């Protein structure tokens, strides 16, 4: 998909968020890859908005690594939205210290992770992978794998 504006990126995120559903064998993990400025955080904010998390609440947790939001609405199949920014992580072991395995086991969790390449082998094989590519100031390529 080609996004020609921030609003188009937000709309792509909102459309995708409306289609996600819990898995029966663990958390749903959405992995966002792409260079700085490629649209990952814009996508994340709009995605989280569908679950009632306001954009101003969602910032890349680069320094805290992970933020968790309880979803207390009967309108959602998920109970928790977890936003991980693995940009500063150097080894998979670092995320494991944050209780990664336990998060993955809970079918009520919706986990969105930026910079998944930094956690390597501990990213579940069934993660939904989305890659972002900066084309120009307004244009991004968004690929769902």
Secondary structure, DSSP 8 states (H G I E B T S, - for coil): -EE-SHHHHHHHHHHHHTT----SSS-EEEEEEE-TTSSHHHHHHHHHHHTT--GGG----TTT-EEEEE---TT-S-SEEEEEE-TT--SHHHHHTTTHHHHHH-TTEEEEEESGGGTGGGS-TT-EEEEEEE-SSS-EEEEE-
